[in-house]
């Protein structure tokens, strides 16, 4: 009995001390979307839900990319316009626009995007770290995913949810 | 006598909880004798029980815990190692303590249970004295002796020990004081009893200070049957605050749901007037709304604590202060049974401490000065709490020297806090408000009681945080009254909903003093500041839409609404465009991301599901100082910039292309710019997008997706379109159709077929174009 227990404990410890042994083969699940004309993706696990645009209330004394707050089934959630946040062309909201509600460690916010594309599965070894030159985004980019026919900008949800004003 | 019973119950509940803890800890300690954290925890338990029991006059228990404390104190300072032998004695004493507590629970005192603690005490003393360090045995004796001696001793020891010893020092002092006080009081009480036997009952209901409580348990317990005491203890349950908070949050959701239900019912009632099911729906809605309100009150009540929790510590504080300052001061407390939400009780303590300290230090004079002023030698501070509507008022009154408005003005001028002009314009009441300014102090010298000019500023910030109001009144030479008005609860508040252009904001009703409607001509500009003369007061004015940068979409009329807000001691007039009404709102946080936005205290969800922001009145007042807009000029400035007919835009809504063309043809002679929409939804989107500045709308009634009536109703929901001409153009000619048109807010009703000239003239008239 004792031996068996020890074996299990050893095994667990081994797993603890040698993490991510298979990480190169691990698959990341992402959700892709379009902001202005560019395609971005975020990890699926960071998404609480995706909803159709609803009315929001403007909040004063905030940067213009913070559109305001909206009511998500009784919770008051900030709404951030990714086009403005990324200084992209702000055209009119299309029929396909959605709010992606993302949650991080202890904050939550809705982000306006122009269109959803698809759910993406990508192997971790096909994700390159963000190029150093992309300094100005201050770590907003998690990495660049290489796909057969295109490349994908994967965003870091934690830094999207970080207040920078 | 009830409060004593309550204190006793609290003590027992707490003590038993602590004992449960101590048992576990002691067992752990035996296997892990070096764990300082554990030792400290056990020491604190003994210490707490000792403190409370001496307060409640349980001498036997006090003595036992006192000796336990000695041993444990040495152990945690590593002057004594915990050997199993020592542990045995400690455990035995814990058991004894438990037995004593059970005795108290059953009999109401610690004597009747008949436990002899002499033996165990002697053993505890032996342990503590059988120590290697020779100076320590005197320590336990020193406690019983005077403060000064203890101090002398501690000087020789290192710093850590001083801080530890001061605990005991305080403890010893409390004991000594209590004993002295008890004696004093017993004598006084006896004297009083002889003089006026009737007065005793009165005194019981309004205890004058802590002291009468101290000797009370004995008397009380003797008369109370043991069974009753035991039963009462079990009638309370301790619940984690978090659970109550969760419950409160859920109730908050329910209140919002209720608001929403009522709103929906109103809408339904309008549409299906006279229908059978309405009555049933009405019954359900009203019963749910009543139950929700009751539930809210019930849950709020579970969170309520008597303010006595805070008040109880003041008698001692005043006593100490009066000794320290060499003044004779009596504290009279009343209304300590008044209940307040737990979170507020926690916040209110500090401000009260500062106010009372101030009253003692600056308010009440020296005995000599009092004699000169023909006042009784003993100064009196009254601490009073009572309910007033949805608020609780705490009043602190002293019969001291009062505030001198002129001296305050001079002092503030000296310190450069106000200009000479401001000083002249200042009313006495405003001058009293100066005492709350940071850095302001009237004390000639800084004592360790007060005089740093910090205390009252703390009071103001704390009270503002609670959405409370401070009111100071004083008569020079007679005394000062400080009134704190605080809302009963923080989670659900009454608010005044106001509109600034298209946006709505909620102002906590506690901060709203009044609302007035004033003609624009009554607003004056002085030194670039907008002011309003209201009765005999001059108020600063600010437009809400200026503070929050609200987009200007329509102009106000000749009169405007002003909401007068007051917080602590200052006032401000806020100009709003609409007053929506009073509503009960639930404060919700806007999350980590939007925390601490200037001027916004939080958000709430309204009956229609929209989010409305709640104004942080204190911040708003600060922000208002930065706003420099000439309100009057900007109101009068708002004249139309349209010069030629093509600047006017008319929205033509009809699903038939031919009909739209006919209408546009008819308007051609006017030269206005037509914009087309094929149904109500499209039209509404055009209006909402704000891309075009629409001046009139021609609406067909029969349309797919959204008909003309609904469209008109939707458009009218926007206050900027309140006066927009809506012209129905339809073949529906019946009287009821016309009436429906009027109801939804149509300005004109043109029936098909019509002559082009007629349509032209109607549009011209509504756009106020020249012939």
Interface residues (C-beta under 8 A of the other chain):
Chain A: X55 X56 X57 X58 X59 X60 X61 X62 X66 X68 X69 X70 X71 X74 X75 X76 X77 X78 X92 X106 X107 X108 X109 X161 X163
Chain B: X253 X256 X503 X547 X548 X549 X550 X588 X589 X590 X591 X592 X593 X594 X595 X597 X598 X599 X600 X603 X605 X609 X610 X611 X612 X613 X689
